Amino acid sequence: MKVVSDGSLHGRGRLAAVVMAALLAGCASQTHKAPVEDRKPVARPTATAPPPSPLATTPAPIAQAPAAKPPLPGAENAGKPGFYTVRPGDTLIRIGLDSGQNWRDIARWSSLENSNLIEVGQVLRVLPPAVDAAAVTVRPVTPAGRVDSKPLDARPGAAPVAAPPAPVAAQVTPPPPPAPPAAPGREGDDDINWSWPAAGSVVAGFDEVKSKGLSIGGSAGDAVLAAADGRVVYVGSGIRGYGNLVIVKHNATYLTAYAHNQALLVKEDQAVRRGQKIAEMGSTDADRVQLHFEIRRQGKPIDPARLLPAR
């Protein structure tokens, strides 16, 4: 750009204006970039809770112990004479047979609300409340005769097989009571007129551990007879291994059991007479037709051959 100066003040003013305009035009033609600012987020350290101090004084929560189970009925009598502690597999019928008592009496003496429900560890009374259990004695049994046993399939004329000698019952001598005790049974408990419960031959003798009685052979439907006067205390199949069973209580000392029947002809609490037909022989819960016959004295099995008459 060419500037012509006329040398006057006005000319100098115009010159200055022209120069200023040129400078402003030059500034406007340049491109200015704004400074770039990095706005990426800056990672800051995250505040974390400090690890618990091993010396912390805050107590750990304490687990509450389960509520104590109340004692079973009769637990205070456990181990006392005249009482029985229920074990696994027991039934009231079995306990009655093993104690020589009517199971209904045990339920009553033990104040059972439900006789079908007993618990392991429960303690039951198995002697009448008026009986002094420490004074109950066991006297030896006087043999009534010898019984020969024959195999079940013995043929007529075959020589009988002699049964092994019956073990001699031990005499238990209790300590003398300080005062006359209540009598555990009626007078003459041992004076029972016994008779055979079936007409067949003895095919298996007494074994205190296994059979606990005599096995008498016969045919299905043969008569099973009451071995002495008494009262029926159980009819049913509630004891494993006995099948259809009848139990007769003769007095406070003796009861008899008749097992494996095919038919039961009496009812509980029915009075029966010696020789009365109470069942028919069968093979329930057994591998052959037979009558399994037991005599129990105060619940303890004894050899029936020592009480039954010889034949």
PAZAPA-4460 file (N, C-alpha, C; in steps of 0.05 Angstrom, whole numbers, plus 32768, in hexadecimal, padded with zeros to 4 digits):
% residues 311
    n_x    n_y    n_z   ca_x   ca_y   ca_z    c_x    c_y    c_z   seq   type   mol
   8011   7FE8   8000   8000   8000   8000   8012   8019   8000     1      M     A
   800B   802B   7FEF   801A   8044   7FEC   800C   805B   7FF9     2      K     A
   801B   8069   800A   800F   8080   8019   801B   809A   800F     3      V     A
   8009   80AD   8008   8013   80C7   7FFE   800E   80DB   8013     4      V     A
   8022   80E7   801C   8020   80FB   8032   801E   8116   8025     5      S     A
   800B   8127   802D   8008   8142   8023   8015   8156   8036     6      D     A
   8021   814A   804D   8031   815C   805E   8021   816C   8071     7      G     A
   8006   816A   8070   7FF6   817A   8082   7FED   816A   809A     8      S     A
   7FE3   8177   80AE   7FD9   8169   80C6   7FC2   8157   80BF     9      L     A
   7FB2   8161   80AD   7F9B   8150   80A5   7FA5   8138   8096    10      H     A
   7FB9   813D   8086   7FC4   8126   8077   7FD0   8111   808A    11      G     A
   7FDE   811B   809F   7FEA   8109   80B1   7FD5   80F9   80C0    12      R     A
   7FBE   8105   80C6   7FA9   80F7   80D3   7F9D   80E1   80C2    13      G     A
   7F9B   80E8   80A9   7F90   80D4   8097   7FA3   80BD   8095    14      R     A
   7FBD   80C3   8095   7FD1   80AE   8092   7FD0   809B   80AA    15      L     A
   7FCD   80A7   80C1   7FCC   8096   80D9   7FB3   8084   80D9    16      A     A
   7F9D   808E   80CF   7F85   807E   80CE   7F88   8067   80BB    17      A     A
   7F95   806E   80A4   7F99   8059   8090   7FAB   8043   809B    18      V     A
   7FC1   804B   80A9   7FD3   8037   80B5   7FC5   8026   80CA    19      V     A
   7FB5   8032   80DA   7FA6   8023   80EF   7F93   800F   80E3    20      M     A
   7F86   8018   80CD   7F73   8006   80BF   7F81   7FEE   80B4    21      A     A
   7F99   7FF3   80A9   7FA9   7FDD   809D   7FB1   7FC9   80B3    22      A     A
   7FB9   7FD3   80C9   7FC2   7FC1   80DF   7FAA   7FB0   80E9    23      L     A
   7F93   7FBD   80EB   7F7B   7FAE   80F5   7F73   7F98   80E1    24      L     A
   7F76   7F9F   80C7   7F6F   7F8B   80B3   7F82   7F73   80B4    25      A     A
   7F9B   7F79   80B9   7FAF   7F63   80BB   7FAA   7F51   80D3    26      G     A
   7FA2   7F5D   80E9   7F9C   7F4D   8101   7F84   7F3B   80FD    27      C     A
   7F70   7F46   80EE   7F58   7F36   80E9   7F5D   7F1F   80D7    28      A     A
   7F72   7F21   80C6   7F76   7F0B   80B3   7F85   7EF3   80C0    29      S     A
   7F91   7EF6   80D7   7F9F   7EE0   80E5   7F8B   7ECF   80F5    30      Q     A
   7F90   7EB4   80F6   7F7F   7EA0   8104   7F8B   7E9A   811E    31      T     A
   7F7D   7E9E   8135   7F86   7E98   8150   7F77   7E80   815B    32      H     A
   7F85   7E6B   8163   7F78   7E53   816E   7F78   7E55   818D    33      K     A
   7F61   7E4E   8199   7F60   7E4E   81B6   7F70   7E37   81C1    34      A     A
   7F7D   7E3B   81D7   7F8D   7E25   81E3   7F7B   7E0D   81E9    35      P     A
   7F85   7DF4   81E3   7F76   7DDC   81E8   7F7A   7DD3   8204    36      V     A
   7F63   7DCE   8212   7F65   7DC6   822E   7F5D   7DA8   8230    37      E     A
   7F6E   7D97   823B   7F68   7D7A   823E   7F55   7D77   8256    38      D     A
   7F3C   7D70   824E   7F27   7D6D   8262   7F21   7D50   826A    39      R     A
   7F33   7D3D   8264   7F2F   7D21   826C   7F2D   7D20   828A    40      K     A
   7F1A   7D0E   8295   7F18   7D0C   82B2   7F32   7D02   82BF    41      P     A
   7F38   7D0E   82D4   7F51   7D07   82E3   7F4A   7CF3   82F8    42      V     A
   7F58   7CDB   82F7   7F53   7CC6   830A   7F5C   7CCF   8326    43      A     A
   7F4A   7CCE   8338   7F51   7CD6   8353   7F51   7CBD   8365    44      R     A
   7F61   7CBB   8378   7F61   7CA3   838A   7F47   7CA0   8398    45      P     A
   7F3D   7C86   8398   7F23   7C80   83A5   7F28   7C7B   83C3    46      T     A
   7F17   7C88   83D2   7F1A   7C85   83EF   7F0F   7C69   83F8    47      A     A
   7F1F   7C59   8404   7F17   7C3E   840D   7F18   7C3D   842C    48      T     A
   7F06   7C2C   8436   7F05   7C29   8453   7F1D   7C1B   845C    49      A     A
   7F28   7C22   8472   7F40   7C14   847C   7F39   7BF8   8486    50      P     A
   7F4B   7BE4   8483   7F45   7BC9   848C   7F3F   7BC9   84AA    51      P     A
   7F2E   7BB6   84B2   7F27   7BB5   84CF   7F3F   7BAF   84E0    52      P     A
   7F41   7BBC   84F5   7F57   7BB8   8507   7F53   7B9F   8517    53      S     A
   7F68   7B8E   851A   7F65   7B76   852A   7F5E   7B7D   8547    54      P     A
   7F62   7B95   854E   7F5D   7B9D   856A   7F43   7BAB   856D    55      L     A
   7F31   7BA8   8558   7F17   7BB5   8559   7F08   7BAB   8572    56      A     A
   7EFA   7BBE   857E   7EEC   7BB7   8597   7ECF   7BB0   8592    57      T     A
   7EC5   7BB2   8578   7EA9   7BAC   8573   7EA5   7B8D   8575    58      T     A
   7E94   7B83   8587   7E91   7B66   858A   7E82   7B5A   8573    59      P     A
   7E8A   7B41   856C   7E7C   7B32   8557   7E61   7B29   8561    60      A     A
   7E4E   7B26   854E   7E33   7B1D   8557   7E34   7B01   8562    61      P     A
   7E26   7AFC   8578   7E26   7AE2   8586   7E0E   7AD2   857D    62      I     A
   7E13   7AB9   8572   7DFD   7AA8   856A   7DEE   7A9E   8583    63      A     A
   7DD4   7AA0   8581   7DC4   7A97   8598   7DC2   7A78   8598    64      Q     A
   7DC6   7A6C   85AF   7DC4   7A4F   85B1   7DA7   7A46   85AF    65      A     A
   7DA2   7A2F   85A2   7D86   7A25   85A0   7D7A   7A20   85BC    66      P     A
   7D60   7A23   85BD   7D52   7A1F   85D6   7D56   7A02   85DF    67      A     A
   7D5A   79FE   85F9   7D5F   79E3   8604   7D45   79D3   8601    68      A     A
   7D49   79B9   85F8   7D32   79A7   85F4   7D28   799E   860F    69      K     A
   7D0E   799F   8614   7D03   7997   862E   7D08   7979   8632    70      P     A
   7D0C   7971   864B   7D10   7954   8650   7CF8   7944   8649    71      P     A
   7CFD   792B   8640   7CE8   7919   8639   7CD8   7910   8651    72      L     A
   7CBF   7909   864D   7CAE   7900   8664   7CBB   78E9   8673    73      P     A
   7CBB   78EB   868E   7CC6   78D6   869F   7CE4   78D5   86A1    74      G     A
   7CF2   78E8   8695   7D0F   78E7   8695   7D1B   78E6   86B2    75      A     A
   7D0C   78F1   86C5   7D17   78F0   86E1   7D17   78D4   86EC    76      E     A
   7D09   78C1   86DF   7D09   78A5   86E9   7D1B   7892   86DA    77      N     A
   7D2C   789D   86C8   7D3E   788C   86B8   7D50   787C   86CA    78      A     A
   7D51   7862   86C5   7D63   7850   86D4   7D57   7846   86EE    79      G     A
   7D40   784F   86F6   7D34   7845   870F   7D26   782A   870A    80      K     A
   7D25   7819   871E   7D16   7800   871B   7CF8   7805   8715    81      P     A
   7CED   77F5   8703   7CD1   77F8   86FC   7CCD   780B   86E6    82      G     A
   7CE2   7816   86DA   7CDF   7829   86C4   7CF0   7820   86AC    83      F     A
   7CE8   7828   8695   7CF6   781F   867C   7CFA   7837   866A    84      Y     A
   7D13   783A   8660   7D1A   7850   864E   7D17   7846   8631    85      T     A
   7D07   7854   8622   7D00   784C   8606   7D1A   784D   85F5    86      V     A
   7D1E   7838   85E5   7D35   7836   85D3   7D2B   7836   85B6    87      R     A
   7D3D   783B   85A3   7D35   783B   8586   7D28   7820   857F    88      P     A
   7D12   7821   8570   7D05   7809   8567   7CF0   77FF   857A    89      G     A
   7CEE   780A   8592   7CDA   7800   85A6   7CBE   7808   859D    90      D     A
   7CAB   77F7   85A5   7C8F   77FD   85A4   7C84   77F7   85BF    91      T     A
   7C6C   7802   85C5   7C60   77FE   85DF   7C59   77E0   85E2    92      L     A
   7C51   77D3   85CC   7C4A   77B7   85CD   7C63   77A6   85D4    93      I     A
   7C79   77AC   85C8   7C92   779E   85CE   7C9B   77A3   85EB    94      R     A
   7C98   77BB   85F4   7CA0   77C1   8610   7C8E   77B2   8623    95      I     A
   7C74   77B0   861C   7C62   77A1   862D   7C69   7783   862E    96      G     A
   7C71   7778   8617   7C78   775B   8616   7C92   7757   8627    97      L     A
   7CA6   7769   8623   7CBF   7765   8631   7CBE   776B   864F    98      D     A
   7CA9   777A   8657   7CA6   777F   8674   7C91   776E   8681    99      S     A
   7C83   775E   8671   7C6E   774D   867B   7C55   775C   8683   100      G     A
   7C50   7773   8676   7C39   7783   867E   7C26   7788   8666   101      Q     A
   7C0E   778F   866C   7BFB   7798   8658   7C04   77B4   864E   102      N     A
   7C07   77B7   8634   7C11   77D0   8629   7BFE   77E7   8630   103      W     A
   7BE4   77E1   8633   7BD1   77F6   863B   7BD7   7800   8658   104      R     A
   7BDF   77ED   8669   7BE6   77F5   8685   7BFE   7807   8685   105      D     A
   7C12   7800   8674   7C2B   7811   8673   7C23   782D   866A   106      I     A
   7C12   782F   8656   7C0A   7849   864D   7BFC   7859   8663   107      A     A
   7BEC   784B   8672   7BDD   7858   8688   7BF0   7860   869F   108      R     A
   7C02   784E   86A7   7C14   7854   86BC   7C27   786B   86B5   109      W     A
   7C2D   786D   869B   7C40   7882   8692   7C32   789B   8689   110      S     A
   7C18   789C   868C   7C08   78B4   8684   7C0C   78BC   8667   111      S     A
   7C0C   78A9   8655   7C10   78AE   8639   7BF6   78B9   862D   112      L     A
   7BF7   78D0   8620   7BE0   78DB   8613   7BDA   78CC   85F9   113      E     A
   7BF0   78C3   85EB   7BED   78B4   85D2   7BFE   789B   85D4   114      N     A
   7BF1   7884   85D7   7C00   786B   85DB   7C0F   7863   85C2   115      S     A
   7C09   786F   85AB   7C17   7868   8593   7C30   7879   858F   116      N     A
   7C35   788C   85A1   7C4B   789E   859D   7C5D   789D   85B6   117      L     A
   7C74   7890   85B4   7C88   7891   85C9   7CA3   7899   85BC   118      I     A
   7CB4   78A6   85CB   7CCD   78B1   85C1   7CE5   78A3   85CD   119      E     A
   7CFA   78A1   85BD   7D13   7896   85C8   7D1D   78A7   85DF   120      V     A
   7D23   789B   85F5   7D2C   78A9   860D   7D16   78AE   8621   121      G     A
   7CFD   78AA   8618   7CE6   78AE   862B   7CE7   7897   863F   122      Q     A
   7CDF   789C   8657   7CDF   7888   866D   7CC3   7881   8673   123      V     A
   7CBD   7867   8672   7CA3   785C   8677   7CA2   784C   8691   124      L     A
   7C8C   784C   869F   7C89   783B   86B7   7C7E   7820   86AE   125      R     A
   7C8C   780B   86B5   7C85   77F0   86AC   7C7D   77DE   86C4   126      V     A
   7C7A   77E9   86DB   7C6F   77DB   86F2   7C59   77ED   86FE   127      L     A
   7C45   77E0   870A   7C30   77F1   8716   7C3B   7804   872B   128      P     A
   7C30   781C   872E   7C3A   782F   8741   7C3B   7825   875D   129      P     A
   7C29   7812   8765   7C29   7808   8780   7C3D   77F2   8786   130      A     A
   7C4C   77E9   8771   7C5F   77D3   8774   7C7A   77DE   877A   131      V     A
   7C87   77D2   878E   7CA3   77D8   8794   7CB5   77C8   8781   132      D     A
   7CC0   77D5   876D   7CD0   77C7   8758   7CE8   77B8   8765   133      A     A
   7CF3   77C3   877A   7D0B   77B7   8786   7D04   779D   8794   134      A     A
   7CEA   7798   879A   7CE2   7781   87A8   7CD8   776A   8796   135      A     A
   7CD7   776F   877C   7CCE   775B   8769   7CE3   7746   8767   136      V     A
   7CDD   772D   876D   7CF0   7717   876C   7CEB   7704   8755   137      T     A
   7CFF   76F7   874D   7CFD   76E2   8738   7D05   76C8   8744   138      V     A
   7CF1   76B6   8747   7CF7   769B   8752   7CFC   7688   873B   139      R     A
   7D0C   7673   8740   7D12   7660   872B   7CF8   7651   8723   140      P     A
   7CF8   7648   870A   7CE1   763A   8700   7CE6   761C   8703   141      V     A
   7CD2   760E   870D   7CD4   75F1   8711   7CCB   75E3   86F7   142      T     A
   7CDC   75D3   86EB   7CD5   75C6   86D2   7CBC   75B4   86D5   143      P     A
   7CAA   75B4   86C1   7C92   75A3   86C2   7C96   758A   86B2   144      A     A
   7CAA   7588   86A2   7CAE   7570   8692   7CC2   7576   867B   145      G     A
   7CC9   7562   866C   7CDC   7564   8656   7CCD   7564   863C   146      R     A
   7CD5   7574   862A   7CC8   7576   860F   7CDD   7570   85FA   147      V     A
   7CD6   755D   85E8   7CE7   7557   85D1   7CDF   7568   85BA   148      D     A
   7CF3   7572   85AB   7CED   7581   8592   7CF2   7570   857A   149      S     A
   7CE3   7574   8565   7CE6   7565   854C   7CE8   7579   8535   150      K     A
   7CF8   7572   8520   7CF9   7584   8509   7CDD   7586   84FD   151      P     A
   7CD8   759D   84EF   7CBE   75A3   84E5   7CB5   758E   84D1   152      L     A
   7CC7   7583   84C1   7CBF   756F   84AD   7CC3   7552   84B6   153      D     A
   7CC2   754E   84D1   7CC6   7533   84DB   7CAF   7520   84D1   154      A     A
   7CB6   7508   84C9   7CA3   74F5   84BF   7C9A   74E2   84D6   155      R     A
   7C83   74D7   84D5   7C7A   74C4   84EA   7C8E   74AE   84EE   156      P     A
   7C94   74A8   8506   7CA7   7492   850C   7CC3   749B   850E   157      G     A
   7CC9   74B5   8506   7CE5   74BE   8507   7CEC   74C3   8524   158      A     A
   7D06   74BE   852B   7D0F   74C1   8546   7D0F   74DE   854E   159      A     A
   7D04   74E5   8564   7D04   7502   856C   7D20   750B   8573   160      P     A
   7D24   7525   856F   7D3D   7531   8575   7D3A   753F   8590   161      V     A
   7D4B   7537   85A3   7D48   7542   85BE   7D50   755F   85BE   162      A     A
   7D41   756F   85CC   7D47   758C   85CF   7D5F   758F   85E2   163      A     A
   7D6F   75A3   85DD   7D86   75A8   85F0   7D7C   75AD   860C   164      P     A
   7D8B   75A6   8620   7D82   75AA   863C   7D7C   75C8   8640   165      P     A
   7D66   75CD   864E   7D5E   75E8   8653   7D70   75F4   8669   166      A     A
   7D78   760E   8665   7D89   761A   8679   7D7B   761D   8694   167      P     A
   7D89   761B   86A9   7D7E   761D   86C3   7D7C   763B   86CB   168      V     A
   7D64   7643   86D2   7D5F   765F   86D9   7D6F   7665   86F3   169      A     A
   7D7C   767C   86F2   7D8B   7684   870A   7D79   7691   871E   170      A     A
   7D7F   768D   8737   7D6E   7698   874C   7D7A   76B3   8754   171      Q     A
   7D69   76C7   8754   7D71   76E2   875B   7D68   76E8   8777   172      V     A
   7D7A   76EE   8789   7D74   76F3   87A5   7D75   7711   87AA   173      T     A
   7D5F   771F   87AC   7D5F   773C   87B0   7D66   7743   87CD   174      P     A
   7D70   775B   87D1   7D75   7764   87ED   7D5B   7765   87FC   175      P     A
   7D5B   775E   8816   7D42   775F   8825   7D37   777B   8827   176      P     A
   7D1D   777F   8822   7D11   779A   8823   7D0F   77A2   8840   177      P     A
   7D10   77BD   8845   7D0E   77C6   8860   7CF2   77C3   886C   178      P     A
   7CDE   77C1   885A   7CC2   77BD   8863   7CB5   77AB   8850   179      A     A
   7C9F   779E   8858   7C91   778C   8846   7C87   779B   882E   180      P     A
   7C90   7793   8815   7C89   77A2   87FD   7C6D   779B   87F4   181      P     A
   7C63   77AB   87E1   7C49   77A4   87D5   7C4D   778C   87C3   182      A     A
   7C39   777A   87C4   7C3B   7761   87B5   7C3A   7767   8797   183      A     A
   7C4E   775D   8787   7C4E   7762   876A   7C38   7754   875B   184      P     A
   7C2B   773F   8767   7C16   7731   8759   7C04   7723   876D   185      G     A
   7BF1   7714   8762   7BDE   7706   8773   7BEC   76ED   8780   186      R     A
   7BDF   76E3   8794   7BE9   76CA   87A0   7BE6   76B3   878C   187      E     A
   7BFA   76A2   878B   7BF9   768B   8779   7BFE   7692   875D   188      G     A
   7C0F   76A6   8757   7C16   76AD   873C   7C24   7697   872D   189      D     A
   7C32   7686   873C   7C40   7670   872F   7C2E   7657   872D   190      D     A
   7C17   7657   8739   7C06   7640   8739   7BF2   7642   8721   191      D     A
   7BFD   763E   8709   7BEE   7640   86F0   7BEC   7624   86E4   192      I     A
   7BD4   761C   86DC   7BD0   7603   86CF   7BD5   7606   86B1   193      N     A
   7BED   75FE   86A8   7BF5   7603   868C   7BEC   75EB   867B   194      W     A
   7BE7   75F1   8661   7BE2   75DD   864D   7BEF   75E5   8633   195      S     A
   7BF3   75D2   8621   7C00   75D7   8608   7BEF   75E9   85F6   196      W     A
   7BFB   75FC   85E8   7BEB   760F   85D7   7BE5   7604   85BB   197      P     A
   7BF1   75ED   85B3   7BEC   75E1   8599   7BF3   75C4   859B   198      A     A
   7BE7   75B5   8588   7BEB   7597   8588   7C04   758E   857A   199      A     A
   7C11   759E   856B   7C28   7596   855B   7C41   7590   856C   200      G     A
   7C55   7586   855F   7C6F   7580   856C   7C80   7599   856D   201      S     A
   7C92   759A   8581   7CA5   75B0   8584   7CBA   75AD   856E   202      V     A
   7CBD   75C1   855E   7CD1   75BF   8548   7CEA   75D1   854D   203      V     A
   7CE8   75E2   8561   7D00   75F2   8569   7CFD   75F8   8587   204      A     A
   7D12   75F3   8596   7D11   75F7   85B3   7D16   7614   85BB   205      G     A
   7D16   7618   85D5   7D19   7632   85E0   7D36   763C   85DD   206      F     A
   7D38   7656   85D6   7D52   7663   85D5   7D4E   767F   85E0   207      D     A
   7D5B   7685   85F6   7D56   769F   8604   7D5E   76B7   85F4   208      E     A
   7D71   76B3   85E1   7D7B   76C9   85D1   7D6B   76CC   85B7   209      V     A
   7D66   76B6   85AA   7D5A   76B7   858F   7D3C   76B3   858F   210      K     A
   7D33   769A   8595   7D16   7695   8592   7D05   769D   85AA   211      S     A
   7D10   769B   85C2   7D03   76A3   85DB   7CE9   7693   85E0   212      K     A
   7CE6   767C   85D2   7CCE   766C   85D6   7CD0   7652   85C8   213      G     A
   7CBA   7644   85C4   7CB9   762B   85B5   7CAC   762F   859B   214      L     A
   7CB5   7621   8586   7CA8   7621   856C   7C9A   7606   856A   215      S     A
   7C7F   7607   8566   7C6F   75EF   8564   7C64   75EC   8548   216      I     A
   7C6A   75D5   853B   7C62   75D1   8520   7C44   75CB   851D   217      G     A
   7C3B   75CC   8504   7C1F   75C6   84FF   7C18   75CE   84E3   218      G     A
   7BFE   75CF   84DD   7BF4   75D7   84C3   7BE5   75F1   84C5   219      S     A
   7BE3   7600   84AF   7BD5   7619   84AF   7BB8   7614   84B8   220      A     A
   7BAF   7624   84CB   7B94   7621   84D5   7B91   7610   84EE   221      G     A
   7BA7   7603   84F6   7BA5   75F3   850F   7B9E   7606   8527   222      D     A
   7B91   75FA   853B   7B88   760A   8551   7B9F   7613   8563   223      A     A
   7B9F   762C   856B   7BB1   7637   857F   7BA1   763C   8598   224      V     A
   7BA9   7630   85AF   7B99   7631   85C7   7BA7   7641   85DD   225      L     A
   7B97   764D   85EE   7BA2   765C   8605   7BAE   7647   8618   226      A     A
   7BC7   764D   8620   7BD5   763A   8631   7BCC   763B   864E   227      A     A
   7BBD   764F   8656   7BB3   7651   8671   7B9E   7667   8672   228      A     A
   7B8F   7668   8687   7B7B   767D   868A   7B89   7698   868A   229      D     A
   7B7B   76AC   8680   7B87   76C7   8680   7B76   76DB   8671   230      G     A
   7B82   76F1   866B   7B74   7707   865D   7B86   7710   8646   231      R     A
   7B7A   7714   862F   7B89   771C   8617   7B91   773A   861A   232      V     A
   7BAB   773F   8617   7BB4   775A   861A   7BBD   7766   85FF   233      V     A
   7BC1   7755   85EB   7BC9   775F   85D0   7BC0   774C   85BA   234      Y     A
   7BB6   7757   85A4   7BB0   7748   858C   7BB8   775A   8575   235      V     A
   7BCA   7750   8564   7BD2   7760   854D   7BEE   7757   8542   236      G     A
   7BF9   7768   8532   7C13   7762   8526   7C27   7779   852A   237      S     A
   7C26   7785   8542   7C37   779C   8547   7C53   7797   8550   238      G     A
   7C5B   777D   8553   7C77   7777   855A   7C84   7769   8543   239      I     A
   7C99   7774   8539   7CA7   7769   8522   7CB2   774D   8529   240      R     A
   7CAE   773A   8517   7CB8   771F   851A   7CA4   770C   8526   241      G     A
   7C8D   7716   8530   7C79   7705   853C   7C61   7700   852B   242      Y     A
   7C5E   7710   8516   7C46   770D   8505   7C2D   7713   8514   243      G     A
   7C17   7705   850D   7BFE   7708   851C   7C01   76FC   8538   244      N     A
   7BFE   770C   854C   7C06   7704   8567   7BEE   7708   857B   245      L     A
   7BED   76F5   858E   7BDB   76F7   85A5   7BEC   76F6   85BE   246      V     A
   7BE7   7708   85D1   7BF5   7708   85EB   7BDF   7706   8600   247      I     A
   7BE3   76F2   8612   7BD0   76EE   8628   7BDF   76F2   8642   248      V     A
   7BD3   7702   8654   7BDF   7706   866E   7BCF   76F5   8682   249      K     A
   7BDE   76E4   8691   7BD1   76D1   86A3   7BCF   76DB   86BF   250      H     A
   7BE2   76EB   86C8   7BE1   76F8   86E2   7BF7   770D   86E2   251      N     A
   7BFE   7717   86FA   7C13   772C   86FB   7C2E   7722   86F4   252      A     A
   7C32   7708   86F2   7C4C   76FC   86ED   7C50   76F1   86D0   253      T     A
   7C3C   76E3   86C6   7C3F   76D5   86AD   7C2E   76E0   8697   254      Y     A
   7C39   76DF   867F   7C2A   76E3   8666   7C34   76CF   8651   255      L     A
   7C24   76CA   863D   7C2B   76B8   8627   7C27   76C7   860D   256      T     A
   7C37   76BF   85F9   7C36   76CB   85DE   7C32   76B4   85CA   257      A     A
   7C21   76B9   85B5   7C1B   76A5   85A1   7C1E   76B4   8586   258      Y     A
   7C33   76AC   8576   7C3B   76BC   855F   7C37   76AC   8545   259      A     A
   7C38   76BB   852E   7C37   76B1   8512   7C1C   76A6   850A   260      H     A
   7C06   76AE   8518   7BEC   76A3   8511   7BE2   76AE   84F7   261      N     A
   7BD0   769E   84EA   7BC3   76A7   84D2   7BA8   76B4   84D8   262      Q     A
   7B9D   76AE   84EF   7B84   76BA   84F7   7B84   76BE   8516   263      A     A
   7B79   76D5   851E   7B77   76DC   853A   7B5A   76DC   8542   264      L     A
   7B53   76CD   8557   7B37   76C8   855E   7B2E   76D5   8578   265      L     A
   7B3F   76E5   8584   7B37   76F3   859D   7B3D   7710   859B   266      V     A
   7B33   771F   85AE   7B37   773C   85AF   7B45   7744   85C9   267      K     A
   7B51   775C   85C8   7B5E   7766   85E0   7B4A   776A   85F7   268      E     A
   7B54   7764   860F   7B45   7765   8628   7B30   774F   862A   269      D     A
   7B32   773B   8619   7B1F   7724   861B   7B2A   770F   862E   270      Q     A
   7B1A   7705   8640   7B22   76EF   8652   7B21   76D5   8642   271      A     A
   7B36   76C4   8646   7B37   76AA   8639   7B3C   7695   864D   272      V     A
   7B35   767C   8646   7B39   7665   8658   7B4E   7653   864C   273      R     A
   7B5B   7644   865D   7B6F   7631   8654   7B63   761D   8640   274      R     A
   7B70   7619   8629   7B67   7608   8614   7B54   7615   8600   275      G     A
   7B4D   762E   8605   7B3B   763C   85F2   7B4A   7643   85D8   276      Q     A
   7B3D   7640   85C1   7B4A   7646   85A8   7B4A   7665   85A5   277      K     A
   7B62   766F   85A1   7B66   768C   85A0   7B70   7695   8585   278      I     A
   7B7B   7682   8574   7B86   7689   855A   7B88   7670   8549   279      A     A
   7B90   7674   8530   7B96   765E   851E   7BB3   7660   8514   280      E     A
   7BC1   7649   8514   7BDD   7649   850E   7BE2   7652   84F1   281      M     A
   7BF8   7661   84ED   7BFF   766B   84D3   7C1C   7670   84D0   282      G     A
   7C24   7681   84BD   7C40   7686   84B7   7C46   76A4   84B4   283      S     A
   7C35   76B5   84C0   7C3A   76D2   84BD   7C55   76DA   84CA   284      T     A
   7C65   76E8   84BA   7C80   76F0   84C3   7C91   76D9   84CA   285      D     A
   7C8D   76C2   84BD   7C9D   76AA   84C1   7CA1   769C   84A6   286      A     A
   7CB5   768A   84A5   7CBA   767C   848C   7CAC   7661   848A   287      D     A
   7C9C   765A   849E   7C8E   7641   849E   7C76   7643   84B1   288      R     A
   7C63   7631   84AE   7C4C   7630   84C0   7C55   7626   84DB   289      V     A
   7C4F   7635   84F0   7C58   762D   850B   7C4A   763F   851F   290      Q     A
   7C4B   7636   8538   7C43   7648   854E   7C5C   764D   855F   291      L     A
   7C62   7666   8561   7C78   766F   8573   7C6A   7676   858E   292      H     A
   7C72   7667   85A3   7C65   7669   85BD   7C79   7672   85D2   293      F     A
   7C72   7687   85E1   7C84   7690   85F6   7C75   7691   8610   294      E     A
   7C84   768C   8626   7C7A   7691   8641   7C8E   76A5   864D   295      I     A
   7C84   76BB   8657   7C95   76CF   8663   7C8D   76D3   8680   296      R     A
   7CA2   76D3   8691   7C9E   76D7   86AE   7CAA   76F3   86B5   297      R     A
   7C98   7705   86BC   7C9F   7721   86C1   7CAF   772C   86A9   298      Q     A
   7CA6   7725   8691   7CB2   772F   8679   7CCA   7720   866F   299      G     A
   7CD5   770E   867E   7CEC   76FF   8676   7CE4   76E4   866A   300      K     A
   7CED   76DE   8651   7CE6   76C5   8645   7CF1   76AD   8654   301      P     A
   7CE1   7699   8659   7CEA   7680   8665   7CE3   7669   8653   302      I     A
   7CF0   7653   8657   7CEB   763B   8646   7CCF   7630   864D   303      D     A
   7CBC   7631   8639   7CA1   7626   863F   7CA2   7609   8646   304      P     A
   7CB6   75FA   863C   7CB7   75DD   8642   7CBA   75D7   865F   305      A     A
   7CC2   75EB   866F   7CC6   75E7   868C   7CAC   75EB   869B   306      R     A
   7C97   75F5   868E   7C7E   75F9   869B   7C67   75E8   868F   307      L     A
   7C69   75E3   8675   7C54   75D3   8667   7C55   75B6   8671   308      L     A
   7C3E   75A9   8672   7C3E   758C   867A   7C4C   757A   8666   309      P     A
   7C58   7564   866F   7C65   7552   865D   7C51   7544   864B   310      A     A
   7C59   753D   8633   7C47   752F   8622   7C57   751C   8610   311      R     A
***
